[in-house]
């Protein structure tokens, strides 16, 4: 799946977002202002020098509650000529994506259907390489932070499929706009599985990436970026893996290693021995971060024919290696997708396709929980 390794971006924006309040809340704000420091995001994020929260990874999310018809979220990206997307859920119902653009504060008003108490969850729709979305504060009546739940956690590691890239054509048709105009992390298979099983989720996914190469280049690979805070090889900051303790770590890589490239850059044949070696080492890296987690290796719904069998054989070999290296740990789990003719952009699964993938995966992950 095509890799878009964009630079980080920053544009000031303002949102007016409707609805939130519940008994299951914490962090009451003074004067109806909820500062970014009071938020409790779930996923990769950081607190910057200005005490703003930077949402980094796909699907990183947070909740808050308020009373009335509207509330206002102040957000930004870090390039005046770029844009990014949030998306939100109001009272348990998904609404839509919200475009963050321009260096002048914008007000996008979303009104709750009625007054009273409401809960909003906001998600980053795009991946880390699109750049962070910077949250400054939220204003609303009786506004409070919704505390992060204590449900089991699944981490989803993968490529553009896991990101939910090229899936959403509801606003921008395929072939138009820029790559992240079609991202929809909320409706990707991982968050769908998590919602169905009442678990938390975090996503560590990068478009175009593989175990030892990208879709058209020799690097970077997931092992090179996984420990970086922004999932970028150039990042000097390391992610703090002590923030979370996933019960399951799902890894879905291989699509891009098996890619035939772009026809421009030199592309050697797929090296199955290196793939298995590097994949085994990457699982060891993940296990060093989360010793108690169950590791689940997923194949690709986009790989068919002989390549599908080859990938499945490689993943089986990785499982065997890990189970030998960690004989007293939980056994590594394998899941092989059924082949899919994708309906999204550039050969990716569409939102509807992700629903199909999630339905395949739900019984598998339920058994691991």
C-alpha positions in Angstrom: 0.0 0.0 0.0 1.4 3.4 -1.0 3.5 5.1 1.6 3.1 8.8 2.3 5.8 9.9 4.7 4.8 13.6 5.0 6.5 16.2 7.2 4.7 17.3 10.4 2.3 20.1 10.0 0.8 23.0 12.1 -2.3 25.2 11.3 -4.4 27.0 13.9 -8.1 26.0 14.0 -11.2 26.3 16.1 -14.1 23.8 16.3 -17.5 24.2 17.9 -18.5 20.6 18.7 -21.9 19.6 20.1 -22.6 17.5 23.1 -21.3 16.0 26.3 -21.8 15.1 30.0 -22.0 11.9 32.1 -21.7 10.6 35.6 -18.6 8.7 34.5 -16.3 11.7 34.1 -13.3 13.3 35.8 -11.3 16.5 35.6 -13.9 19.2 36.0 -12.7 22.4 34.2 -12.7 25.9 35.8 -14.9 28.5 34.1 -16.1 26.0 31.6 -12.7 25.7 30.0 -11.0 22.3 29.7 -7.3 22.8 29.1 -5.4 20.3 26.9 -3.5 19.1 30.0 -6.8 17.8 31.5 -7.5 15.5 28.5 -6.7 11.8 28.7 -5.9 10.7 25.1 -5.5 7.0 24.3 -2.9 6.3 21.7 0.4 8.0 20.8 0.4 11.7 21.8 2.7 14.2 23.5 2.4 17.3 25.6 4.3 20.1 23.9 6.2 23.1 25.3 3.0 25.2 25.2 1.1 22.7 27.2 -0.9 21.6 24.2 -1.6 18.0 23.4 -0.3 16.7 20.0 -2.4 13.8 18.7 0.1 11.6 16.7 -1.1 8.1 15.8 -4.1 6.9 13.8 -7.2 6.7 15.9 -5.7 8.4 19.0 -8.8 9.5 20.9 -10.1 11.2 24.0 -13.5 11.8 25.6 -15.2 14.7 27.3 -18.7 15.6 28.5 -20.7 18.8 28.6 -24.2 20.2 29.0 -26.2 22.1 26.4 -26.2 22.2 22.6 -22.6 23.0 21.6 -19.0 23.0 22.8 -15.9 24.4 21.2 -12.6 22.5 20.6 -9.6 24.6 19.8 -7.1 22.7 17.6 -4.3 23.3 15.1 -1.9 21.6 12.7 1.7 22.8 12.2 1.8 24.0 8.6 -0.2 26.9 7.3 -0.5 25.3 3.9 -1.7 21.9 5.1 -4.7 20.2 6.6 -5.6 17.2 8.7 -8.7 15.5 10.0 -10.4 14.7 13.3 -13.6 12.7 13.5 -16.0 12.4 16.3 -18.7 10.4 18.0 -21.6 12.1 19.8 -23.5 10.1 22.5 -22.3 6.8 21.1 -23.1 7.6 17.5 -20.4 8.3 14.9 -20.9 11.6 13.1 -18.3 12.6 10.6 -14.7 13.8 9.9 -13.7 17.4 10.7 -11.2 19.1 8.5 -8.5 21.1 10.4 -7.0 23.7 8.0 -5.5 27.2 7.8 -3.5 29.3 10.2 -6.5 31.5 11.1 -8.9 30.0 13.7 -11.9 28.4 12.1 -15.2 27.7 13.9 -17.0 24.5 12.8 -20.3 24.3 14.7 -21.8 20.9 15.4 -25.1 21.0 17.3 -26.4 18.3 19.5 -30.0 17.3 18.5 -31.2 18.4 22.0 -29.9 20.0 25.1 -29.0 18.2 28.3 -26.0 16.1 29.0 -23.8 14.6 26.2 -20.6 12.7 25.6 -18.2 13.3 22.8 -15.3 11.2 21.7 -12.8 12.7 19.3 -10.4 10.6 17.1 -7.5 11.4 14.9 -8.7 10.2 11.5 -5.2 10.1 9.9 -1.9 8.4 10.6 1.3 9.7 12.3 3.1 10.5 9.1 0.4 13.0 8.2 1.5 15.1 11.1 0.1 15.9 14.5 -3.1 17.6 15.4 -2.5 20.0 18.3 -5.3 20.5 20.8 -5.3 23.7 22.9 -8.5 23.7 24.9 -12.2 22.9 24.9 -14.9 25.2 26.0 -18.4 24.2 27.0 -21.0 24.3 29.8 -20.2 21.9 32.7 -17.3 20.5 30.6 -15.4 17.5 32.1 -12.9 15.0 30.9 -14.1 11.4 30.4 -11.6 9.2 32.2 -9.9 6.5 30.2 -11.6 3.2 30.7 -9.9 0.1 32.3 -11.0 -2.3 29.6 -8.4 -4.7 28.0 -6.2 -3.1 25.4 -5.3 -4.3 21.9 -2.5 -2.7 19.9 -2.8 -2.9 16.2 0.5 -2.7 14.3 0.4 -2.5 10.5 0.5 -0.6 7.3 -2.0 1.5 5.3 -4.7 -1.1 5.7 -4.5 -0.9 9.5 -4.5 2.9 9.2 -7.8 2.9 7.4 -6.1 4.8 4.5 -7.8 5.2 1.1 -11.0 3.9 2.6 -13.3 6.9 2.8 -14.5 8.5 -0.4 -17.6 10.2 1.1 -16.1 13.7 0.8 -13.2 13.4 -1.7 -13.4 10.9 -4.6 -10.5 8.6 -5.4 -7.9 10.3 -7.6 -8.7 13.7 -6.1 -7.2 15.6 -3.2 -4.2 14.3 -1.2 -3.5 10.9 0.3 -4.9 11.6 3.8 -8.2 13.0 2.4 -9.4 9.4 2.3 -8.2 8.3 5.8 -10.8 7.0 8.3 -9.2 5.4 11.3 -12.5 5.1 13.2 -13.9 2.7 10.6 -10.6 0.7 10.1 -10.8 -3.0 11.1 -8.9 -2.6 14.4 -11.2 0.0 16.1 -14.2 -1.9 14.8 -13.0 -5.1 16.5 -12.2 -3.1 19.7 -15.7 -1.6 19.8 -17.4 -5.0 19.1 -15.4 -6.6 21.9 -15.6 -3.7 24.4 -11.8 -3.2 24.5 -9.5 -0.2 24.2 -7.2 0.1 21.2 -4.1 1.9 20.1 -2.8 1.9 16.5 0.9 1.8 15.5 0.6 1.8 11.7 2.3 3.5 8.8 1.2 3.5 5.2 3.5 1.7 2.8 5.6 0.1 5.5 6.8 -3.5 5.8 9.0 -5.7 7.9 12.2 -5.1 5.9 11.2 -2.6 3.2 8.4 -0.3 2.0 6.1 -0.8 -1.0 8.6 0.7 -3.4 11.8 1.5 -1.5 14.3 -0.5 0.7 13.4 1.5 3.8 12.2 2.6 6.3 10.7 -0.6 7.9 8.5 -1.0 10.9 11.3 -2.2 13.1 13.1 1.1 12.3 10.2 3.4 13.3 8.3 1.4 16.0 10.2 2.8 18.9 10.1 6.4 17.6 7.4 8.6 19.1 6.0 9.8 15.7 6.7 6.5 13.9 9.2 8.3 11.8 12.8 7.3 11.3 13.9 10.9 11.5 12.4 11.4 15.0 14.9 11.7 17.8 12.2 11.2 20.5 11.4 7.7 21.7 8.0 6.5 22.6 7.3 5.6 26.2 6.0 2.0 26.1 5.2 2.1 29.8 2.1 4.2 29.0 0.1 1.1 28.1 0.1 -2.6 28.7 -1.8 -4.3 25.8 -3.3 -7.7 26.4 -2.9 -8.5 22.7 -0.6 -7.0 20.1 -1.8 -7.6 16.6 0.8 -7.4 13.8 -0.3 -7.2 10.1 2.7 -6.7 7.9 3.9 -8.3 4.7 1.7 -6.7 2.0 4.4 -4.1 1.2 7.4 -6.5 1.5 5.7 -8.5 -1.3 4.9 -5.5 -3.4 6.4 -5.4 -6.9 7.2 -1.7 -6.4 6.4 1.3 -8.5 8.3 0.4 -11.7 10.7 3.3 -11.1 12.9 2.3 -8.2 15.0 -0.9 -8.4 13.1 -3.8 -6.8 14.7 -7.1 -5.9 12.7 -10.3 -5.5 11.0 -10.9 -2.2 13.5 -12.5 0.3 11.5 -14.9 2.4 14.5 -15.8 4.6 15.2 -12.2 5.4 11.5 -11.6 6.0 11.2 -14.4 8.5 14.4 -13.4 10.2 13.5 -9.7 10.5 9.9 -10.5 11.5 11.1 -12.8 14.3 13.4 -10.1 15.5 10.6 -7.5 15.4 8.3 -9.8 17.5 11.1 -10.1 20.0 11.3 -6.3 20.1 7.5 -6.1 20.8 7.8 -8.8 23.5 10.5 -6.8 25.2 8.1 -3.9 25.5 5.1 -6.0 26.5 6.3 -9.3 28.0 2.8 -10.4 29.1 1.0 -9.7 25.8 -0.3 -12.3 23.4 1.1 -11.8 19.9 -1.2 -12.2 17.0 0.2 -12.4 13.4 -2.3 -11.4 10.7 -1.9 -12.0 7.0 -3.1 -9.7 4.3 -6.5 -9.6 2.6 -4.9 -7.9 -0.5 -2.4 -10.7 -1.3 -3.7 -13.5 -3.5 -2.5 -16.6 -5.3 1.0 -17.9 -4.7 2.0 -14.8 -2.8 -0.8 -15.4 -0.3 0.5 -19.0 0.3 4.1 -17.6 0.6 3.1 -15.0 3.2 1.1 -17.6 5.2 4.1 -19.9 5.2 6.4 -17.1 6.3 4.1 -16.1 9.2 3.8 -19.8 10.2 7.6 -19.9 10.4 7.7 -16.8 12.5 5.2 -18.3 14.9 7.3 -21.4 15.2 10.5 -19.4 15.9 8.8 -17.3 18.6 7.2 -20.3 20.3 10.6 -22.0 20.5 12.3 -18.8 21.8 9.6 -18.3 24.4 8.5 -21.8 25.5 6.8 -20.6 28.7 5.0 -17.7 27.2 1.5 -17.6 25.6 1.6 -19.2 22.2 1.7 -16.9 19.2 -1.6 -16.7 17.4 -2.1 -16.8 13.6 -4.9 -15.4 11.5 -5.2 -15.7 7.7 -7.6 -13.3 6.0 -9.8 -14.5 3.1 -8.8 -12.8 -0.2 -10.6 -9.6 -0.9 -11.3 -7.5 -4.0 -11.0 -4.1 -2.3 -13.3 -1.3 -3.1 -11.4 1.6 -1.7 -8.8 3.9 -3.5 -5.7 2.4 -5.1 -6.4 -1.1 -4.2 -7.2 -0.5 -0.5 -10.2 -1.8 1.5 -13.1 0.6 1.6 -15.0 1.4 4.8 -17.5 -1.4 3.9 -14.5 -3.7 3.3 -13.2 -3.0 6.7 -16.5 -4.0 8.2 -16.0 -7.4 6.5 -12.5 -7.7 7.8 -13.6 -6.9 11.3 -16.3 -9.6 11.2 -13.7 -12.1 10.2 -11.5 -11.0 13.1 -14.0 -10.6 15.9 -14.2 -14.4 16.8 -10.4 -14.7 16.6 -9.7 -11.8 19.0 -12.6 -12.9 21.3 -10.9 -16.2 21.7 -7.6 -14.5 22.6 -9.3 -12.4 25.3 
